[in-house]
Amino acid sequence: MGAQDAQGTAGRLRAITEELSDRFYERADVVRTLVVTLLAGQHSLVLGPPGTAKSEMARELTGRIEGAAYWEILLSKFTAPTRMFGPIDVAALARGEYRQVYDGRATTAHVAFIDEIFKCSTAALNETLGYLNERIYHPENGGEPIRCPLIGAITASNELPGGEDSAAIYDRLLVRIEVGYLEDPSNFAALVRSAVSRPVTPTRTTVELAALQHAVTEAVPATGVPDVIVDAVCTLRAALRRKELVASDRRWRQAVRLLQASAYLDGRPAVAETDLSVLTHVLWDSPAQRPAVEREVLHLVNPDAREALDLADTIDELEAQLDAMAGQSREALSEWVIKKAHNQLAVAGRRLEALRKEAAVAGRSAAAIDRVNGRLRAVRARVLTEALGMDASMVQAEL
């Protein structure tokens, strides 16, 4: 497969990313990160409460890979290894043969979705680790290890691991993505309308399994990593260590392939500073650490994004004030909007718009700015609906 074909694959993956971002509200960064993780041949964790479209996103993304064997499972503490990797062939057992049936199980899957990953049973733990780490499965009868064609696994959980066994799995999931419920009331209103309106058949771009495999094994590893990027990664590591945020050498090394995958997805022959933003999903252990990691990454990558995060603090403070005023009179809420909230949100909005223009002129990524702008829209919508009493269906025209 030549360079032109490789770029065609990247283009199809970009189209898939855009289509899924349009379908799943407030999930553009999540979708792109999942695609980048697959291209890097790595595993991801989507962490969030029930009902945040974790499994639906995974199914829709993996369903776009034509020819791929897909496997999914909801784990519990009682899930046996044979249910994951291949049940015993009862007919063969009756003939005195001990054999497992692997078709349709993790053993033959190119892409896997494992829900409630941290509820993996003790009995299945070692095999699951071997599956994720080395793409191998050791048969129950002690035969030769089976090599599995797994490109990458998307996993999901409602909570962080609670014990040493599940922590071992957590360590093997390179990318960790937080999701929450929809913040923007106008997006929520659109979600509600979608439940009662006649569905429109969406554009559905796909990519061939062979093309994806070539990208993972050939095109992505061939993406250049300039010395300036190596220096930036070293600088980032030192900055995080000063904040006592320490990642293993293995995690840093694996992260390089993510940078290459990000550049490949954007159609670039070499990693650029903008690709470093994907590391915000790699270098934290607990969600409480993520904001500090994000600030250090964006401090290195993008001065526009750094200022945008400062504006995000102002926006978050206003939302906290709105929450604290719950139950107060409409007059008190309106006075707060007029005297404080409206002006601060307007100032933040103008500055974000200016930062986005500056980023465009300089050729820098505006992803972080757009994310903060999304927060601004969500908080502004809450102010309009909760403090001023506007209908959510009317809010969209005001934003």
Secondary structure, 3 states (H helix, E strand, C coil): CCHHHHHHHHHHHHHHHHHHHHHCCCCHHHHHHHHHHHHCCCCEEEECCCCCCHHHHHHHHHCCEECCCEEEEECCCCCCHHHHHCCECHHHHHCCCCCECCCCCHHHCCEEEEECHHHCCHHHHHHHHHHHHHCEECCCCCCCCEECCCCEEEEEECCCCCCHHHHHHHHHCCEEEECCCCCCHHHHHHHHHHHHCCCCCCCCCCEEHHHHHHHHHHHCCCCECCHHHHHHHHHHHHHHHHCCCCCCHHHHHHHHHHHHHHHHHCCCCECCHHHHHHHHHCCCCCHHHHHHHHHHHHHHHCHHHHHHHHHHHHHHHHHHHHHHCCCCCHHHHHHHHHHHHHHHHHHHHHHHHHHHHHHHHHCCCCHHHHHHHHHHHHHHHHHHHHHCCCCHHHHHHHC
